[in-house]
Amino acid sequence: MERYGGWMRAPLEPDMFDPVCPSTLTPIRFGDKWAGMIIRCLAGGPRRFSELRVPLRGITARTLTRSLRGLERDGLIRRADAHGYALTPLGRSLLEPMDAACAWAREHWEELIDAREAGLAAEAAH
């Protein structure tokens, strides 16, 4: 547990995101490729840049910085202090629609995989 702003919170899990996560298949997008996962990481409270890199293993520092700036510009996150980020009320309001999008993707997982494979095969044929 780490102390942050006077309260304790658990570290983010390194394998918080399944490598075969439905988020890559769903046609519903929240910002750039990483935005939805960053919002998920901030759902439990403010996080430092280095903490966000733990579950977002595939992201570069430059891409994370760019994504954070975009989310901040759009009013979804704010800097909690010199090194941390937190969801704004607007950003927090995205959690429920994101849950619905994830549930929809889980429900239609097989159809999404079939459609993606068919689309890739059609692209390769051209």
N, CA, C and O atoms as a GROMACS GRO file, in nm:
protein
  504
    1MET      N    1   0.084  -0.118   0.000
    1MET     CA    2   0.000   0.000   0.000
    1MET      C    3   0.089   0.124   0.000
    1MET      O    4   0.194   0.128   0.064
    2GLU      N    5   0.045   0.223  -0.072
    2GLU     CA    6   0.121   0.346  -0.082
    2GLU      C    7   0.036   0.463  -0.034
    2GLU      O    8  -0.084   0.468  -0.059
    3ARG      N    9   0.100   0.555   0.034
    3ARG     CA   10   0.029   0.673   0.082
    3ARG      C   11   0.030   0.778  -0.029
    3ARG      O   12   0.134   0.806  -0.088
    4TYR      N   13  -0.086   0.836  -0.056
    4TYR     CA   14  -0.098   0.939  -0.159
    4TYR      C   15  -0.199   1.040  -0.111
    4TYR      O   16  -0.316   1.007  -0.092
    5GLY      N   17  -0.156   1.162  -0.092
    5GLY     CA   18  -0.248   1.267  -0.052
    5GLY      C   19  -0.319   1.238   0.079
    5GLY      O   20  -0.433   1.280   0.098
    6GLY      N   21  -0.254   1.166   0.170
    6GLY     CA   22  -0.313   1.141   0.300
    6GLY      C   23  -0.394   1.012   0.309
    6GLY      O   24  -0.445   0.982   0.417
    7TRP      N   25  -0.408   0.936   0.202
    7TRP     CA   26  -0.482   0.810   0.210
    7TRP      C   27  -0.402   0.698   0.145
    7TRP      O   28  -0.313   0.724   0.063
    8MET      N   29  -0.434   0.577   0.180
    8MET     CA   30  -0.362   0.460   0.132
    8MET      C   31  -0.436   0.398   0.014
    8MET      O   32  -0.559   0.394   0.012
    9ARG      N   33  -0.361   0.349  -0.082
    9ARG     CA   34  -0.422   0.278  -0.194
    9ARG      C   35  -0.329   0.168  -0.241
    9ARG      O   36  -0.207   0.177  -0.229
   10ALA      N   37  -0.390   0.064  -0.294
   10ALA     CA   38  -0.314  -0.050  -0.344
   10ALA      C   39  -0.250  -0.015  -0.478
   10ALA      O   40  -0.306   0.065  -0.553
   11PRO      N   41  -0.136  -0.074  -0.508
   11PRO     CA   42  -0.074  -0.051  -0.639
   11PRO      C   43  -0.160  -0.113  -0.750
   11PRO      O   44  -0.239  -0.204  -0.726
   12LEU      N   45  -0.143  -0.062  -0.870
   12LEU     CA   46  -0.212  -0.119  -0.986
   12LEU      C   47  -0.153  -0.256  -1.017
   12LEU      O   48  -0.033  -0.278  -1.004
   13GLU      N   49  -0.238  -0.348  -1.056
   13GLU     CA   50  -0.194  -0.483  -1.092
   13GLU      C   51  -0.122  -0.480  -1.226
   13GLU      O   52  -0.172  -0.419  -1.321
   14PRO      N   53  -0.005  -0.543  -1.238
   14PRO     CA   54   0.066  -0.544  -1.366
   14PRO      C   55  -0.015  -0.608  -1.479
   14PRO      O   56  -0.004  -0.565  -1.594
   15ASP      N   57  -0.096  -0.709  -1.447
   15ASP     CA   58  -0.175  -0.775  -1.551
   15ASP      C   59  -0.322  -0.734  -1.542
   15ASP      O   60  -0.412  -0.816  -1.561
   16MET      N   61  -0.344  -0.606  -1.512
   16MET     CA   62  -0.479  -0.550  -1.501
   16MET      C   63  -0.557  -0.565  -1.631
   16MET      O   64  -0.679  -0.581  -1.630
   17PHE      N   65  -0.486  -0.559  -1.744
   17PHE     CA   66  -0.549  -0.568  -1.874
   17PHE      C   67  -0.508  -0.697  -1.943
   17PHE      O   68  -0.390  -0.724  -1.961
   18ASP      N   69  -0.607  -0.776  -1.980
   18ASP     CA   70  -0.585  -0.901  -2.051
   18ASP      C   71  -0.528  -0.869  -2.190
   18ASP      O   72  -0.583  -0.784  -2.260
   19PRO      N   73  -0.419  -0.935  -2.230
   19PRO     CA   74  -0.363  -0.908  -2.363
   19PRO      C   75  -0.463  -0.935  -2.476
   19PRO      O   76  -0.449  -0.880  -2.585
   20VAL      N   77  -0.562  -1.019  -2.450
   20VAL     CA   78  -0.664  -1.048  -2.551
   20VAL      C   79  -0.794  -0.978  -2.511
   20VAL      O   80  -0.903  -1.032  -2.528
   21CYS      N   81  -0.781  -0.858  -2.458
   21CYS     CA   82  -0.895  -0.781  -2.408
   21CYS      C   83  -0.992  -0.746  -2.520
   21CYS      O   84  -0.950  -0.710  -2.629
   22PRO      N   85  -1.122  -0.756  -2.494
   22PRO     CA   86  -1.221  -0.719  -2.595
   22PRO      C   87  -1.213  -0.574  -2.638
   22PRO      O   88  -1.269  -0.538  -2.742
   23SER      N   89  -1.146  -0.488  -2.562
   23SER     CA   90  -1.140  -0.346  -2.598
   23SER      C   91  -1.077  -0.324  -2.735
   23SER      O   92  -1.104  -0.223  -2.800
   24THR      N   93  -0.993  -0.416  -2.780
   24THR     CA   94  -0.933  -0.400  -2.912
   24THR      C   95  -1.030  -0.439  -3.022
   24THR      O   96  -1.008  -0.404  -3.138
   25LEU      N   97  -1.134  -0.509  -2.989
   25LEU     CA   98  -1.231  -0.552  -3.089
   25LEU      C   99  -1.354  -0.462  -3.098
   25LEU      O  100  -1.415  -0.452  -3.204
   26THR      N  101  -1.389  -0.398  -2.990
   26THR     CA  102  -1.512  -0.320  -2.991
   26THR      C  103  -1.499  -0.197  -3.081
   26THR      O  104  -1.395  -0.130  -3.080
   27PRO      N  105  -1.602  -0.168  -3.157
   27PRO     CA  106  -1.598  -0.049  -3.243
   27PRO      C  107  -1.621   0.080  -3.164
   27PRO      O  108  -1.614   0.189  -3.222
   28ILE      N  109  -1.647   0.070  -3.035
   28ILE     CA  110  -1.670   0.187  -2.951
   28ILE      C  111  -1.535   0.229  -2.894
   28ILE      O  112  -1.470   0.152  -2.824
   29ARG      N  113  -1.493   0.351  -2.923
   29ARG     CA  114  -1.362   0.400  -2.879
   29ARG      C  115  -1.379   0.519  -2.784
   29ARG      O  116  -1.470   0.600  -2.801
   30PHE      N  117  -1.292   0.526  -2.686
   30PHE     CA  118  -1.287   0.638  -2.593
   30PHE      C  119  -1.152   0.706  -2.612
   30PHE      O  120  -1.054   0.665  -2.550
   31GLY      N  121  -1.145   0.806  -2.696
   31GLY     CA  122  -1.018   0.874  -2.720
   31GLY      C  123  -0.925   0.789  -2.803
   31GLY      O  124  -0.970   0.715  -2.890
   32ASP      N  125  -0.796   0.798  -2.776
   32ASP     CA  126  -0.698   0.720  -2.851
   32ASP      C  127  -0.692   0.576  -2.801
   32ASP      O  128  -0.769   0.537  -2.713
   33LYS      N  129  -0.604   0.500  -2.855
   33LYS     CA  130  -0.591   0.357  -2.821
   33LYS      C  131  -0.577   0.332  -2.670
   33LYS      O  132  -0.628   0.232  -2.619
   34TRP      N  133  -0.510   0.421  -2.600
   34TRP     CA  134  -0.478   0.401  -2.458
   34TRP      C  135  -0.574   0.471  -2.363
   34TRP      O  136  -0.574   0.441  -2.244
   35ALA      N  137  -0.654   0.563  -2.412
   35ALA     CA  138  -0.736   0.649  -2.325
   35ALA      C  139  -0.827   0.570  -2.231
   35ALA      O  140  -0.832   0.599  -2.111
   36GLY      N  141  -0.898   0.472  -2.283
   36GLY     CA  142  -0.988   0.394  -2.199
   36GLY      C  143  -0.914   0.320  -2.088
   36GLY      O  144  -0.964   0.312  -1.975
   37MET      N  145  -0.797   0.267  -2.119
   37MET     CA  146  -0.720   0.195  -2.018
   37MET      C  147  -0.664   0.292  -1.913
   37MET      O  148  -0.657   0.258  -1.795
   38ILE      N  149  -0.624   0.411  -1.955
   38ILE     CA  150  -0.576   0.511  -1.861
   38ILE      C  151  -0.690   0.552  -1.767
   38ILE      O  152  -0.671   0.563  -1.646
   39ILE      N  153  -0.808   0.574  -1.823
   39ILE     CA  154  -0.924   0.609  -1.741
   39ILE      C  155  -0.952   0.499  -1.640
   39ILE      O  156  -0.979   0.528  -1.523
   40ARG      N  157  -0.945   0.374  -1.682
   40ARG     CA  158  -0.964   0.260  -1.591
   40ARG      C  159  -0.861   0.262  -1.478
   40ARG      O  160  -0.895   0.238  -1.362
   41CYS      N  161  -0.737   0.292  -1.511
   41CYS     CA  162  -0.631   0.296  -1.410
   41CYS      C  163  -0.657   0.406  -1.306
   41CYS      O  164  -0.619   0.391  -1.190
   42LEU      N  165  -0.721   0.514  -1.347
   42LEU     CA  166  -0.746   0.626  -1.257
   42LEU      C  167  -0.878   0.614  -1.182
   42LEU      O  168  -0.909   0.699  -1.098
   43ALA      N  169  -0.955   0.511  -1.210
   43ALA     CA  170  -1.086   0.494  -1.145
   43ALA      C  171  -1.075   0.480  -0.994
   43ALA      O  172  -1.165   0.522  -0.922
   44GLY      N  173  -0.965   0.422  -0.946
   44GLY     CA  174  -0.947   0.401  -0.802
   44GLY      C  175  -0.882   0.517  -0.730
   44GLY      O  176  -0.859   0.509  -0.609
   45GLY      N  177  -0.851   0.623  -0.801
   45GLY     CA  178  -0.788   0.739  -0.739
   45GLY      C  179  -0.667   0.784  -0.819
   45GLY      O  180  -0.630   0.722  -0.918
   46PRO      N  181  -0.606   0.894  -0.775
   46PRO     CA  182  -0.492   0.950  -0.847
   46PRO      C  183  -0.376   0.851  -0.860
   46PRO      O  184  -0.353   0.768  -0.772
   47ARG      N  185  -0.305   0.862  -0.970
   47ARG     CA  186  -0.188   0.776  -0.996
   47ARG      C  187  -0.075   0.858  -1.055
   47ARG      O  188  -0.098   0.955  -1.128
   48ARG      N  189   0.046   0.819  -1.023
   48ARG     CA  190   0.164   0.881  -1.081
   48ARG      C  191   0.190   0.821  -1.219
   48ARG      O  192   0.143   0.711  -1.251
   49PHE      N  193   0.264   0.895  -1.299
   49PHE     CA  194   0.302   0.852  -1.433
   49PHE      C  195   0.363   0.713  -1.429
   49PHE      O  196   0.325   0.626  -1.507
   50SER      N  197   0.458   0.692  -1.339
   50SER     CA  198   0.528   0.562  -1.331
   50SER      C  199   0.432   0.449  -1.291
   50SER      O  200   0.451   0.336  -1.335
   51GLU      N  201   0.331   0.479  -1.211
   51GLU     CA  202   0.233   0.377  -1.173
   51GLU      C  203   0.150   0.335  -1.293
   51GLU      O  204   0.117   0.218  -1.309
   52LEU      N  205   0.116   0.430  -1.378
   52LEU     CA  206   0.035   0.400  -1.497
   52LEU      C  207   0.109   0.308  -1.593
   52LEU      O  208   0.047   0.229  -1.664
   53ARG      N  209   0.240   0.318  -1.596
   53ARG     CA  210   0.318   0.235  -1.688
   53ARG      C  211   0.319   0.088  -1.649
   53ARG      O  212   0.350   0.003  -1.732
   54VAL      N  213   0.285   0.056  -1.524
   54VAL     CA  214   0.288  -0.084  -1.479
   54VAL      C  215   0.186  -0.169  -1.556
   54VAL      O  216   0.226  -0.265  -1.621
   55PRO      N  217   0.056  -0.137  -1.553
   55PRO     CA  218  -0.038  -0.220  -1.627
   55PRO      C  219  -0.040  -0.190  -1.778
   55PRO      O  220  -0.088  -0.271  -1.857
   56LEU      N  221   0.012  -0.075  -1.818
   56LEU     CA  222   0.015  -0.037  -1.959
   56LEU      C  223   0.153  -0.070  -2.016
   56LEU      O  224   0.223   0.017  -2.068
   57ARG      N  225   0.191  -0.195  -2.006
   57ARG     CA  226   0.327  -0.240  -2.041
   57ARG      C  227   0.368  -0.204  -2.184
   57ARG      O  228   0.487  -0.179  -2.208
   58GLY      N  229   0.277  -0.202  -2.276
   58GLY     CA  230   0.314  -0.178  -2.415
   58GLY      C  231   0.325  -0.032  -2.454
   58GLY      O  232   0.354  -0.002  -2.570
   59ILE      N  233   0.302   0.060  -2.362
   59ILE     CA  234   0.302   0.202  -2.396
   59ILE      C  235   0.439   0.263  -2.372
   59ILE      O  236   0.507   0.231  -2.274
   60THR      N  237   0.480   0.351  -2.462
   60THR     CA  238   0.606   0.423  -2.442
   60THR      C  239   0.578   0.545  -2.356
   60THR      O  240   0.464   0.589  -2.344
   61ALA      N  241   0.682   0.600  -2.298
   61ALA     CA  242   0.666   0.721  -2.217
   61ALA      C  243   0.610   0.835  -2.302
   61ALA      O  244   0.526   0.911  -2.256
   62ARG      N  245   0.657   0.846  -2.424
   62ARG     CA  246   0.610   0.953  -2.513
   62ARG      C  247   0.461   0.938  -2.544
   62ARG      O  248   0.386   1.035  -2.541
   63THR      N  249   0.418   0.815  -2.574
   63THR     CA  250   0.276   0.791  -2.605
   63THR      C  251   0.189   0.813  -2.482
   63THR      O  252   0.080   0.870  -2.494
   64LEU      N  253   0.235   0.770  -2.365
   64LEU     CA  254   0.159   0.793  -2.243
   64LEU      C  255   0.145   0.943  -2.218
   64LEU      O  256   0.036   0.990  -2.183
   65THR      N  257   0.253   1.017  -2.235
   65THR     CA  258   0.248   1.162  -2.217
   65THR      C  259   0.147   1.224  -2.313
   65THR      O  260   0.068   1.309  -2.274
   66ARG      N  261   0.151   1.182  -2.438
   66ARG     CA  262   0.059   1.234  -2.539
   66ARG      C  263  -0.086   1.201  -2.502
   66ARG      O  264  -0.174   1.287  -2.514
   67SER      N  265  -0.112   1.079  -2.459
   67SER     CA  266  -0.247   1.038  -2.420
   67SER      C  267  -0.296   1.116  -2.299
   67SER      O  268  -0.411   1.161  -2.295
   68LEU      N  269  -0.209   1.132  -2.199
   68LEU     CA  270  -0.246   1.208  -2.079
   68LEU      C  271  -0.277   1.353  -2.114
   68LEU      O  272  -0.374   1.409  -2.062
   69ARG      N  273  -0.198   1.412  -2.200
   69ARG     CA  274  -0.223   1.551  -2.242
   69ARG      C  275  -0.356   1.563  -2.315
   69ARG      O  276  -0.430   1.660  -2.294
   70GLY      N  277  -0.386   1.466  -2.399
   70GLY     CA  278  -0.514   1.468  -2.470
   70GLY      C  279  -0.632   1.455  -2.375
   70GLY      O  280  -0.731   1.527  -2.389
   71LEU      N  281  -0.621   1.364  -2.279
   71LEU     CA  282  -0.728   1.347  -2.180
   71LEU      C  283  -0.743   1.472  -2.093
   71LEU      O  284  -0.854   1.510  -2.056
   72GLU      N  285  -0.631   1.534  -2.062
   72GLU     CA  286  -0.634   1.658  -1.982
   72GLU      C  287  -0.698   1.771  -2.064
   72GLU      O  288  -0.781   1.846  -2.012
   73ARG      N  289  -0.659   1.783  -2.190
   73ARG     CA  290  -0.714   1.885  -2.279
   73ARG      C  291  -0.866   1.869  -2.294
   73ARG      O  292  -0.939   1.968  -2.302
   74ASP      N  293  -0.912   1.743  -2.297
   74ASP     CA  294  -1.054   1.716  -2.314
   74ASP      C  295  -1.132   1.726  -2.183
   74ASP      O  296  -1.254   1.707  -2.181
   75GLY      N  297  -1.062   1.757  -2.073
   75GLY     CA  298  -1.129   1.775  -1.945
   75GLY      C  299  -1.163   1.647  -1.872
   75GLY      O  300  -1.244   1.649  -1.779
   76LEU      N  301  -1.103   1.534  -1.912
   76LEU     CA  302  -1.134   1.406  -1.850
   76LEU      C  303  -1.043   1.373  -1.732
   76LEU      O  304  -1.082   1.298  -1.642
   77ILE      N  305  -0.923   1.428  -1.733
   77ILE     CA  306  -0.832   1.411  -1.619
   77ILE      C  307  -0.773   1.546  -1.584
   77ILE      O  308  -0.782   1.642  -1.661
   78ARG      N  309  -0.711   1.551  -1.465
   78ARG     CA  310  -0.638   1.670  -1.423
   78ARG      C  311  -0.513   1.624  -1.352
   78ARG      O  312  -0.503   1.510  -1.306
   79ARG      N  313  -0.418   1.714  -1.343
   79ARG     CA  314  -0.298   1.682  -1.264
   79ARG      C  315  -0.336   1.693  -1.118
   79ARG      O  316  -0.386   1.796  -1.072
   80ALA      N  317  -0.311   1.586  -1.044
   80ALA     CA  318  -0.345   1.584  -0.902
   80ALA      C  319  -0.237   1.653  -0.821
   80ALA      O  320  -0.264   1.709  -0.714
   81ASP      N  321  -0.115   1.651  -0.870
   81ASP     CA  322  -0.002   1.721  -0.812
   81ASP      C  323   0.106   1.722  -0.919
   81ASP      O  324   0.078   1.697  -1.036
   82ALA      N  325   0.227   1.750  -0.882
   82ALA     CA  326   0.334   1.759  -0.982
   82ALA      C  327   0.358   1.628  -1.057
   82ALA      O  328   0.408   1.631  -1.169
   83HIS      N  329   0.322   1.514  -0.996
   83HIS     CA  330   0.354   1.385  -1.059
   83HIS      C  331   0.233   1.295  -1.078
   83HIS      O  332   0.249   1.182  -1.126
   84GLY      N  333   0.116   1.340  -1.042
   84GLY     CA  334   0.000   1.250  -1.047
   84GLY      C  335  -0.114   1.302  -1.131
   84GLY      O  336  -0.122   1.421  -1.162
   85TYR      N  337  -0.201   1.211  -1.168
   85TYR     CA  338  -0.319   1.242  -1.248
   85TYR      C  339  -0.442   1.183  -1.182
   85TYR      O  340  -0.434   1.078  -1.118
   86ALA      N  341  -0.555   1.250  -1.198
   86ALA     CA  342  -0.680   1.202  -1.140
   86ALA      C  343  -0.793   1.229  -1.238
   86ALA      O  344  -0.785   1.321  -1.320
   87LEU      N  345  -0.898   1.150  -1.229
   87LEU     CA  346  -1.016   1.174  -1.311
   87LEU      C  347  -1.088   1.299  -1.262
   87LEU      O  348  -1.094   1.326  -1.142
   88THR      N  349  -1.142   1.374  -1.356
   88THR     CA  350  -1.231   1.485  -1.323
   88THR      C  351  -1.371   1.426  -1.310
   88THR      O  352  -1.391   1.310  -1.344
   89PRO      N  353  -1.469   1.503  -1.262
   89PRO     CA  354  -1.606   1.452  -1.262
   89PRO      C  355  -1.652   1.410  -1.403
   89PRO      O  356  -1.724   1.311  -1.418
   90LEU      N  357  -1.610   1.484  -1.505
   90LEU     CA  358  -1.645   1.447  -1.642
   90LEU      C  359  -1.582   1.313  -1.680
   90LEU      O  360  -1.648   1.228  -1.739
   91GLY      N  361  -1.456   1.294  -1.644
   91GLY     CA  362  -1.389   1.168  -1.672
   91GLY      C  363  -1.453   1.052  -1.596
   91GLY      O  364  -1.471   0.944  -1.651
   92ARG      N  365  -1.489   1.076  -1.470
   92ARG     CA  366  -1.554   0.973  -1.390
   92ARG      C  367  -1.689   0.934  -1.450
   92ARG      O  368  -1.732   0.820  -1.437
   93SER      N  369  -1.756   1.030  -1.517
   93SER     CA  370  -1.886   1.000  -1.578
   93SER      C  371  -1.873   0.903  -1.696
   93SER      O  372  -1.974   0.849  -1.741
   94LEU      N  373  -1.752   0.881  -1.745
   94LEU     CA  374  -1.729   0.785  -1.855
   94LEU      C  375  -1.724   0.641  -1.807
   94LEU      O  376  -1.738   0.549  -1.888
   95LEU      N  377  -1.703   0.619  -1.678
   95LEU     CA  378  -1.685   0.482  -1.629
   95LEU      C  379  -1.806   0.394  -1.657
   95LEU      O  380  -1.790   0.279  -1.698
   96GLU      N  381  -1.925   0.444  -1.635
   96GLU     CA  382  -2.046   0.363  -1.660
   96GLU      C  383  -2.064   0.331  -1.808
   96GLU      O  384  -2.088   0.215  -1.842
   97PRO      N  385  -2.053   0.430  -1.900
   97PRO     CA  386  -2.060   0.393  -2.042
   97PRO      C  387  -1.949   0.296  -2.085
   97PRO      O  388  -1.972   0.211  -2.171
   98MET      N  389  -1.831   0.308  -2.026
   98MET     CA  390  -1.723   0.215  -2.058
   98MET      C  391  -1.758   0.075  -2.011
   98MET      O  392  -1.730  -0.022  -2.080
   99ASP      N  393  -1.818   0.064  -1.893
   99ASP     CA  394  -1.862  -0.068  -1.843
   99ASP      C  395  -1.963  -0.129  -1.940
   99ASP      O  396  -1.957  -0.249  -1.968
  100ALA      N  397  -2.055  -0.047  -1.990
  100ALA     CA  398  -2.156  -0.095  -2.085
  100ALA      C  399  -2.090  -0.141  -2.215
  100ALA      O  400  -2.128  -0.244  -2.271
  101ALA      N  401  -1.993  -0.066  -2.263
  101ALA     CA  402  -1.923  -0.103  -2.386
  101ALA      C  403  -1.846  -0.234  -2.368
  101ALA      O  404  -1.845  -0.318  -2.459
  102CYS      N  405  -1.783  -0.252  -2.253
  102CYS     CA  406  -1.710  -0.377  -2.226
  102CYS      C  407  -1.805  -0.495  -2.216
  102CYS      O  408  -1.776  -0.604  -2.267
  103ALA      N  409  -1.919  -0.475  -2.151
  103ALA     CA  410  -2.019  -0.582  -2.140
  103ALA      C  411  -2.070  -0.620  -2.278
  103ALA      O  412  -2.088  -0.738  -2.308
  104TRP      N  413  -2.094  -0.520  -2.362
  104TRP     CA  414  -2.142  -0.545  -2.498
  104TRP      C  415  -2.037  -0.626  -2.575
  104TRP      O  416  -2.071  -0.721  -2.645
  105ALA      N  417  -1.909  -0.588  -2.564
  105ALA     CA  418  -1.802  -0.658  -2.635
  105ALA      C  419  -1.791  -0.803  -2.587
  105ALA      O  420  -1.771  -0.894  -2.668
  106ARG      N  421  -1.804  -0.825  -2.456
  106ARG     CA  422  -1.800  -0.963  -2.404
  106ARG      C  423  -1.916  -1.045  -2.459
  106ARG      O  424  -1.900  -1.162  -2.494
  107GLU      N  425  -2.033  -0.984  -2.467
  107GLU     CA  426  -2.153  -1.054  -2.516
  107GLU      C  427  -2.141  -1.090  -2.665
  107GLU      O  428  -2.192  -1.193  -2.708
  108HIS      N  429  -2.073  -1.006  -2.740
  108HIS     CA  430  -2.062  -1.025  -2.886
  108HIS      C  431  -1.921  -1.066  -2.929
  108HIS      O  432  -1.883  -1.047  -3.044
  109TRP      N  433  -1.844  -1.120  -2.836
  109TRP     CA  434  -1.704  -1.154  -2.860
  109TRP      C  435  -1.684  -1.238  -2.986
  109TRP      O  436  -1.602  -1.203  -3.071
  110GLU      N  437  -1.756  -1.348  -2.998
  110GLU     CA  438  -1.739  -1.438  -3.113
  110GLU      C  439  -1.773  -1.368  -3.244
  110GLU      O  440  -1.701  -1.383  -3.343
  111GLU      N  441  -1.881  -1.291  -3.245
  111GLU     CA  442  -1.920  -1.217  -3.366
  111GLU      C  443  -1.814  -1.114  -3.403
  111GLU      O  444  -1.783  -1.096  -3.521
  112LEU      N  445  -1.758  -1.048  -3.305
  112LEU     CA  446  -1.655  -0.948  -3.331
  112LEU      C  447  -1.529  -1.012  -3.387
  112LEU      O  448  -1.468  -0.958  -3.479
  113ILE      N  449  -1.491  -1.126  -3.333
  113ILE     CA  450  -1.373  -1.197  -3.384
  113ILE      C  451  -1.397  -1.241  -3.529
  113ILE      O  452  -1.311  -1.222  -3.615
  114ASP      N  453  -1.514  -1.299  -3.555
  114ASP     CA  454  -1.547  -1.343  -3.692
  114ASP      C  455  -1.545  -1.226  -3.790
  114ASP      O  456  -1.491  -1.238  -3.900
  115ALA      N  457  -1.604  -1.114  -3.750
  115ALA     CA  458  -1.608  -0.996  -3.837
  115ALA      C  459  -1.467  -0.942  -3.861
  115ALA      O  460  -1.433  -0.904  -3.973
  116ARG      N  461  -1.385  -0.938  -3.755
  116ARG     CA  462  -1.248  -0.888  -3.770
  116ARG      C  463  -1.169  -0.977  -3.864
  116ARG      O  464  -1.098  -0.927  -3.952
  117GLU      N  465  -1.180  -1.108  -3.847
  117GLU     CA  466  -1.106  -1.201  -3.933
  117GLU      C  467  -1.153  -1.190  -4.078
  117GLU      O  468  -1.070  -1.195  -4.170
  118ALA      N  469  -1.282  -1.177  -4.099
  118ALA     CA  470  -1.334  -1.160  -4.236
  118ALA      C  471  -1.285  -1.030  -4.298
  118ALA      O  472  -1.250  -1.027  -4.416
  119GLY      N  473  -1.282  -0.924  -4.218
  119GLY     CA  474  -1.232  -0.795  -4.268
  119GLY      C  475  -1.086  -0.800  -4.303
  119GLY      O  476  -1.044  -0.744  -4.404
  120LEU      N  477  -1.006  -0.867  -4.219
  120LEU     CA  478  -0.863  -0.879  -4.248
  120LEU      C  479  -0.838  -0.964  -4.372
  120LEU      O  480  -0.748  -0.933  -4.451
  121ALA      N  481  -0.917  -1.070  -4.390
  121ALA     CA  482  -0.902  -1.156  -4.508
  121ALA      C  483  -0.939  -1.076  -4.634
  121ALA      O  484  -0.873  -1.090  -4.738
  122ALA      N  485  -1.043  -0.995  -4.626
  122ALA     CA  486  -1.084  -0.914  -4.742
  122ALA      C  487  -0.976  -0.810  -4.776
  122ALA      O  488  -0.950  -0.785  -4.893
  123GLU      N  489  -0.915  -0.750  -4.674
  123GLU     CA  490  -0.807  -0.653  -4.698
  123GLU      C  491  -0.688  -0.721  -4.763
  123GLU      O  492  -0.627  -0.664  -4.854
  124ALA      N  493  -0.656  -0.840  -4.718
  124ALA     CA  494  -0.540  -0.912  -4.773
  124ALA      C  495  -0.564  -0.953  -4.918
  124ALA      O  496  -0.469  -0.965  -4.996
  125ALA      N  497  -0.690  -0.975  -4.955
  125ALA     CA  498  -0.723  -1.017  -5.091
  125ALA      C  499  -0.713  -0.902  -5.190
  125ALA      O  500  -0.703  -0.924  -5.311
  126HIS      N  501  -0.715  -0.780  -5.141
  126HIS     CA  502  -0.710  -0.663  -5.232
  126HIS      C  503  -0.574  -0.616  -5.255
  126HIS      O  504  -0.553  -0.520  -5.328
   0.00000   0.00000   0.00000
